Amino acid sequence: MRTTTKLSLLWLFLAAAPSTAQDLKGLLAPLINRHRGEVSVAVKHLATGQSFSHRADQPMPTASLIKLPIMIEAYRQAEAGTIDLDLTITLAQADKVPGSGVLTPHFSAGTQLSLRDAVHLMMTVSDNTATNLVIDRIGLRATTDTMERMGCANTKLHSKLFRRGTSIFPERSKQFGIGSTTANEILTLLEKLHASKVVSKKASEAMLGHMLACTDKDKFPRFLPPGTKLAHKTGSVSSVRCDGGIIYAPGGAVAVCVLTKNNRDQRWVRDNAGNRLCARIAITAYRHFSPKGVMTSNAAPLDMGASGRLVEGLQRTLNARLDPSPNLDVDGDFGTATQKAVIELQQKRKLKATGIVDADTWKALGALVMTAKPVPPPGVVNAQTLETAQADSLDGPPVVTCKAWAIADGKTGKPLWGKNEAQRLDVASTTKIMTAYIVCELARKNPAVLDEVVTFSERADQTPGSTSGVRAGEKLTVRELLYGLLLPSGNDASVALAEHFGGRLKLATGSTDAKEQDPMHRFIAKMNSVARELGMKRTTYHNTHGLTARGHQSTADDLLRLAHTALQSSLFSKYVSTRQRGCRLVAAAGYQRDVVWRNTNQLLAIDGYIGVKTGTTRAAGACLVSGCARGGDKLLMVVLGSVGSATRYADSRNLYRWAWLQRQR
């Protein structure tokens, strides 16, 4: 019997089917039932027809999964001669929309690309701007009409992305967002694609090629064995996570669709519960349909379209073994550059130059380089003597995760204690303290401004990140909008306020430059002017909300100074200590709707804590500016760069406990 390699054993373990005593329902139902949110699932082995479904005919939001039907319609029209996929499109500034993709952040107006490339960007990096370019060419209603003809009556494209005013299904837009579908209907599309029955065989293969290149690794691909081929499309918005695709398992192709909504976990992190659910359902289906005993030779080869850590190791090893080095990007995606390097290695080692990594190619590569820094031999590692730090001191402040913190007397604002308090750091949405303070100061001088009506603009509505949920064209007073700014940390609200008030703010330069006449620019200039007036010497603002921007930074001690000043305003204090607020919005179209804003500051649920503002971005970490009263005493605190949302509160509470003890001595 041939000796099985370690790699084969790994595949054998991963591909082994679970206990035959459990059917697919018994495996998937517990995963679905534990999820905190609504779930629809459809799974089907495309050769045997064995399937599983859970609420698979329930209409659900698609998020970016709607781009799969859009792609199908584009290829249908191309086959019919209505459009030309090689048509050159010129990107205009007005075409750019926020969210996922590369066109908006990385390409200038005037960039030219083909319609085919726009489809590719739409499917591989879920480019929202590219999607709208495709929709403009195929027509907004065409996708829905074609889905109905294909028997998918619940699969509808409602509007262009970040263009809510274009909706052709307003009520469904309110309920589902940009698109809606069912798990069974997505499964139908996947099954037809696999059978080359969508448009034509050539078109089906081209569409699957786009899906094989999908770059989102957080859902279906996450737990699949390295090298597994997967053609899929994902979708994510705040409370929605979904994925639909074909897993090419050793036991045959498996179509899977997972749709979720109203998820409790709305974090924009890889470990989001919706992402994990998609990943677990995918690996469970993979294992269920992979017969026990399947060996590597029968599994999907490591070839074009493969992805994952094993591909990363392959790319690092090729860079190390080939001379000259191909300098491959270690991105975990087996593309044309990786294939070319594999062929070069095979030719140099006199192997069959297929570009496919088979057993002989693995042997020729030798030990894989799995990390950027080479792993030293075991003898070197085991002989090392590692240093240890001194035992923790029983004196001084507690150990915390944040990068910087500062504490001040809440009455006088006098700084008391801190660590790295003068270090410039990203500060995320604590920026909105300044945004709100400027508006509150305007209201102090003229209380009537609180009753001024703000009409939300497209620019405000399209602001990414945390949101107040107000839509373009809807109206509310400044008094209410400040709640939308400070409670749910509405980035959109900060833009709306800046647009509303920026035009009346005076610039020190008196410039007539067009940019400086933009209300947004004027408001940001005012933020920096006030920072200088308050002595915030190490603070620079480049926007009103705190989304990451180069140079947009402050320090813990500067934020203490700002918080102390802002809290002198009874109006500001009222806003930041409010835990929830309901508001009725009125639209220019005449409809009304109610929204509820809840404060992101969890410390307000504990007696004694007052305000002030949370902030979270990847660059800033988790931040919190807060106040706490005990007896007749009051402290203010800033923590910047905590490792997680929960730990910023633990850091703050531990520092408060220590600080109160110091005050009692």
N, C-alpha and C positions, 0 to 999 in steps of 0.2 A: 504493500500500500504506500502511496506517495506521502512524504512528510508534509504536513500542513504548516504553512508559515504562520507567524504571529498575526500578520495582517488578516489571513484567512480565518484564524480563530476569532479575531475581533468581529469580522463580518458574520461569522457563524453565530456568535452570541447575540449580536444586534438583530440579526435576521430571524432568530429562532421565534417560532410562534408561541404565544402564551398558552396556558393550560387549556386543553380541549374541553374542559368542563365548563368553561365560560364562553358564551357566544359574544358576538360583537356588541350586542345591546348591553350585556352584563358588564362589559368593559367600559363602554362609553357613558352609560347612564350615570354612574357615580361622579364622573368628571363634570358632566353637565349640571347635575343637581347641586354640586358644591359651589358652582359659580354664582357670584352675586351680581346677577343681571339676567336679562332675557336672552335665550339662546335658540337658534335654529340650526340644525345640522342635517346634511345629507351625505351619505357615503355609498359608493358603488364600485364593486370590482368589475371592470369593463369587459372582462372575458367571460366570467361565470355568471354575472348578474347579481351575485349576492350583495345585499344592501342593508343599510340602516338609515332610519330617518327619525328626526325629532322636531316636531312643529315645522316640518320642511315646506309646508304650503302657506306659512304665515308671512305676509308682507313685512319686510324689514328694511332698514336703511342700508345703503350700499357703501357710503363714503366713496373712496376711489375705486372700489370694485366695479362701479358703473363704467369704468374705462374699458373693460372687456367688451361689453356690448357696443360701445362707441367704436372700438377697433373693428369689430365684425362689420358694422355698417360702412366704415371707410373702405374695407376690402370688398364689400358687396358692390358699392358704387364704382370702385375701380374696375372690377370685373365687368360691370355693365357699361363702362365707358363714360360714366357721368363725371368722374373726376380722374385726375392723373396723379398717382402717388409720387411721381417725379417732379410735380409742379414746385417751382421755387416760391417760397414764402419769405417776405421781408418782415422781420420783427419790428413792430412799432412800440414806442414807449407806452402808449395807451393799452397795448395788449397785455402788459405785464400784470400779473396778479400774485398775491403772496401764497405762502404755503410751500408744499413740497416741490422739488424740481431744481433745475440749474439755470434755466433761461433768465428768470427774473434777477437772481443775485449775481450771475456771472457773465451775462452777455449784454452788449449794448444795443440800443435801438439801431436798426439798420442791418443787423445780423441776418444773413440769409441761410435758409435751410430748406430741405425738401419736405413735402408733406409726409413722405415715408419716414423721414427722420423724426418728424414731429410725433408720429404714431409710436415710433420706437422710444422716444423720451417719455411719452405718456405711459407706456407700459413698463419700462425698465426702472425709471426713477420717479414714476408717478408725477411727472411734471404738469402742474396745473395750467401754466401758461400755454404749454404745447397742446394740452387738451382743448383749451378754448380755440386755439388756432385750427385744430381738426374739426371741432364743432362748427366753426364759421364756414368751413368748406363743405361739410356734408349736410348742414341744416340741423336746427335744434330738434325738430319733431321726427326726423327721419329714423333715428335710432329706435324710438318707441314704436313707430309703425312697423319696422322690420321685426322687432321682437314679437309683436302681436302675430305677424304672419308665421313666425317660427313656433308659435304655440306658447309664448312666454308673455302672457298678457299683463302680468304683474311687474315685469321688468321695464321700468320707465326712467328716462333721463328727464329731469324736471327743469333744469336751467343750466346756464353756463356756470363755471366755478367762480365763486366770489362775485357773481353778478346776479343777485337775487331778483333784481328787477326784470330779468329776462324769463322768469318762470312761466311755463305754459301749463303747469299744474299747481297753482298757488296753495291749495289746501294740502296736497301731498308734500309740497316743499316745507310747509310748517311742521308736518308730522315726521318726514323722513330726511329732509335736507336735499342734496343735489340729485339723489336717485333712490329708487326702491326696487326690490326684487324678492324672490323667495329662494331658499336653498335648493329646492328641486329644480327651479328654472335655471339656475346657474349650473347645476349638475347636467341638465339637458344640453346646454351649450358646450360644456366640457366634453360630454360624450360624443356629440356631433363633430367637434374639432378633432378628437382622437380618431374618429372613423373617417376623417377627411371629407365630411359631408357639409361643412360650412363654406358656402360659396363655391369652392372647387378644391381639389386635392392640393394644388400648388398654393392657393391662398391659405388653406388650413395649415399647411406646413410652415408658411411664412409667419402666420399668427402665433403658432406654437413656438417658433423661434424667438419672437419677442418675449413671450412669457417665460421661456427658459432663461432669459437674461435678466429677470426681475432681481433687483438688488436688495429688496427688503428681506433680511434674514431673521427678523424677530418673531415670526409666526411659524408657518409650516416648516421651514428649513431648520429651525433651531435645534431640535433633538434628533433629526434624521441622521443616519450614518453618513460620514464624510463621503462625498462622491455621488450621493444619490441624485439622480436627475429629477427635476421638479419644474413643471411649467405652471406658473401661477400668477395671480394678481391679488394684491392686498388692498385694504382700505382702513383708514383710521381718522376719526374725529373724536372730540372730547369723550363722549360716552359710548362710542362705537368702535369695535375692532372686528375685522373680518378678513377672510382669506378664502380663495377658491382656486383649485388647481388639480393637476394630474400628477400623482406620485408614481414614478416608474420603479415599483418595488420588485424584488427578486421573483415574487410570485405572480407578477403581472401588473398592468397599469391600474391604478385606483384613483377614481375621481372623488374629490372631497370638497365640500363647501361648509364653512362655519360662519354664521352671521350672529352678531351680538348687538344688543342695544341696552340703554339704561344701566350701563355698568357702574358699579359703585366705585371701582378703581378707575380714575380718569387721569392718572399720572402719565406724563410723556416720558416714560422710561422703558427700557427693553424688558424689564421684569413686570410690566403691567399685566394684571390678571387676565385680561382679554387676550393679550399676546400669548401668555402661557397656556391658556385653554386651547387656542388654535394649535399650538405646538404639540400639546399632549394628545389631542385628537389625531393629529397627523401621524405621530409615531405609533400610536395605538393601532391605527388602521394599517400602517406599514407592517407592523409585526404580526398582526392578525392574518394578513394575506401573504405572509412570507413563510412558506412551509418549513418546518423544522428540518435541519440538515442541509439547507441550501448553502453551497460553498461560494467562495469569491468568484470562481470562474463562471458561475451562473448568475452572479449579481451584475448590476449595471456597471460597465467599465468606467474608469476615471477618464473622462473625455470632455469634449466641449460641452459647456453648460453645467458641469459639476461645480460645486461650491462647498465652502466650509473650511474647517481647520486643517484637514488633510491637504486640501489644495494650497493653503497658506504654506504648509510644510514643504510641499512639492516646489512651490515658487522660490522659497528661501534656499532649498537644496540646489535647484537649478542655477540660481545666482552664484552659489558657492562652488559648484562642481565645474561649470562651463568656463572656459577661458578663450576669449574674453567673456566676462559676465554679461548676460543679457539684460541685467538690471531690471528685472520684472517688478512691477508694482505688487507688493504682497497684500493683495486685497481679498484673497480667498475665492476669486472667480476664475474659472478655467475658460479663458477666452482665446482669441487668435494668437496673441503674443505668447501665452503659455504653451499653446499647441506648437508653435514654431520652435520654441526652446526645447520641447520634448523631442521633436523630430531631429533637431541638431544633436541632442545627446544620443539618440538612437543611431544616427549615422556615424558618429564618432566611435561608438562602441560596437559598430557593425551589427546592429539589430535591425529588424524590419521597421522601416521608418513609417509608422502609422499615425503618430501623434497621439496614440492611445497608451495610457500607462498600464501595462500588463505586468505579469509576474517577473518577466525578464528585465523589464525596465526598472522595476522597484529594486531588483538585485543590483543592477548597474549603478543605481543612485547611491547605494550604501545607506548608512544611518541617516535618517532625515534630520534636517536642521529645523526644529519646531519652534525656536524662539529667536528673536532678533540678536540676542547675545548668546554665543555658543555655550552649550552646557559643558562644564568641565568634567573630566573623568571621575568616576566614583572615588578612586583613591585620593585624589586631590581634595574632593569635598569632605571625605571622612577624616582627613588628617587636619582639617582646619580647626583652630580654636577661636570661637566666637566671643566677642567682648560683650559684657553686660553693663548696663547703666546702674547708677546708684539706686538704692531703694527709694521709693516715693517719700517725700517729706511729709510730715504730719502738720506742718505749718503751711500757710499760704492758701491761695484759692484752689478750688477743685480742678481736676483734670477735665477738660472739655474738648469737643471735636472742632470747634470753630477756629478759623484762622486768626480772627481778631475780636476783641471785645472791649467794652468800656462801660464804666458805671459813673453816674453823676448824682449829686444831690438834686432831688426833684424840685425843690423849692428855689434854690439859688442857681442851679445849673453848674455848680462847681464840680469839676472832674475829681473823682475820688480814687478809682483804681482802673487798671486796664492792662491789656497785653496786645502788642502790635497795633495800638490804637491810632497811630499816625501813619500806618501803612495804607497806601492807595489800593483799593480793591474794587471790583465790580460790586454793585449794590442792588441790582435788580429793581424790584418794584418799590423799594423804600424811596426811590426817586419821586414817587407820587406824593410824598410828604411835602416836597417843595411845590409841586403842581397845585396841590390843595391849599397850601399856605398862601400862595399868591392870590388865588380866587377868594379865600376867606378875608384877606386884607382888603381886596377891592370891595367886598361886601361890608366890611367894617366901616369903610369910608362912605359907602352908599348902599344901604341895606336893600334897596330896590333891585339891585342886580340879581338877587336870589330868585326873584320872580320872573326874570327874563327867560324867554323860551328858546331852547336850543333845538335846531333841526339837524338830525344826524346826517352827515355827508357820506358819500361813497368812500372817501379816504378814511374816515373814522371807522366805518363799518368793516373795511377790509384790513384793519390793523390786526396783525396776528397775535397769538398768545391769549392770555386770560382776558375775559370779555364780560361786559355788562349785559350783553345780549340784545342791546338796542340795535335796530336795523336802519339802513339808509332810508331817509324820508320820515322816520318817526320822530315825534316831538316830546319834550319834557322840559321842566324848569331846571334852572341851574341848581336850585335847592335840592331837587331830587337827583340830579346827575352827579352831585358830589357824593351821594351814597353809592351810586354805581361805580364811582372811581375808587372809593376807599374800602368798601365792604368786599365785593368780589374781585377787587384789584383790576378794574376794567381798563385795559390798555386803550381800547376804543374810546372810553369816556375821557381819558386824558387828552386824546387828539381832538375830540369834539370841544372840550373846554378851551384848549389852546386856540383852535380855529375861531371860537366865539369871542374870546377876549383879546387875542393877540393883536388884532388890528387897532385897538385903542391904546396899546402900550407904547410909550415913547422910547425910541432908541437914542442912546447917548450920542451916537455918531451923526444923527440926522441924515443918514444916507438915503439916497433915492434908488439905490440898486434894487432891481426887480426881486432878487432872492430875499433881500432884507425887508421887502414889503409884504412878503408872505406871512400871514398871521402866525403860522406855526414857528417860523424862524424868529419872529419877534418875541413870541412867548418864551422860547428857549433862551433867547438873549436875556430876557428878564430874569429867568431862573438863575443864570450865571451872575447877573448883576446883583441880585438879592443875596446870593451865596457870598459874594465879596463883601457886601454890606454887613453881613452877619459874622464875618471873620472866618468863613469856611475856606481857608487858604489852599487846601489840597483837594478841592471839589471842582469837577467840570461836568457839565451836562451837555449831552448831544441830542437828547430826545426827552419827551415828557413822561415816558412810561417805565424806562429802565431796561428795555430789551438790549441785548448785548451790542455795544458799539465801541469801536476802538477809542480809548481815552475817556469814555463815560465812566467816571470813577469818583469815589469819595473815600472817607476814612471813618472809623468808628467815632473818633472824637468830634469830627465835623458834624456827623449825623446827630450826636448828642446835643450839640449846640443848636442845630435846627429844630430838633424835637422839643427842646426846652422852650425855644421861642414860640413855636407853633402852638404848644399847649397853653400858652398864655391867652390864646383866643378861645373863648367859651364855645364859639361855633365849631371850630376845629375839634375841640375836645369832645363835643357831643357826637360828631360824626365818627371819630375813631373808637369811641366806646360803645357804639351801637352794634348789637349782634346780628340783627336782621331788619330788613326794611322792604315793604311792599310798595310797588309803584304802578300806576296806570299810564300806559303809553298811548299816544294818539297819533295816527298816521295821516299824512296829507290826503291819502285815498279815502279817509273817513272812518276806517275801522279803529277799534280800541282793543288793547290786550294788556293783561296784567303780568308783571314779573316780580320775582322775589329775589332779593340779594341777601346773601349770608356772609358774615365777616369771616375771612380766612384765618383770623387770629384766634387760635384755639385757647389761648390763655384767658380770654374774656369769659370763658365758662367757669373760671375759678375766682372766688371772691377776693377782691383786693387789687386785681390787675386792671389797668386802664390802657387802652390802645397799645401800640400806635399803628404799626404797619409791618406786614410781612413782605417778603420778596424772594423769588426763586428763579434762577436760570442755571443752565449748565455751567456757565463761566463763574457766576457769583456763588453757587451753592445755595444753601438755605439761610436766609437772613431774617432778622427780627429786630425791630425797634419797639421797645415796650416801656411801660411804667408800672409801678406797684406801690400801693399805699398800705401802711401798717401803723395803726394808732394815729398819731399826728405826724408821722414821718412819711416821706415819699422818696423813691429812688427812680432814676431813669437808666435804661440799659440798651446797649446795641450789641448784637452778636452778628458777625459776618462770616460767611463761608462754612457754616455747619455742614456735616456730611449728608444730612437728610432732613426732610420736613419734620419728622418726629424729634430728631435729635436737637434741632434748634430750640424746641421747647424744653427739653431736658437740660440742655446747656444753660438756658436762661434761668430755669428754676433752681438749678444747683448753684449758679452764681448768686442768685437772689438770697438763697438760704445762707450762703457764706457771708454775703454783704450785710445781711441783717444782724448776724452774730457779731460782725465787726462794729456795727453801730451801737450794740449793747455794751461793748467793753469800755 
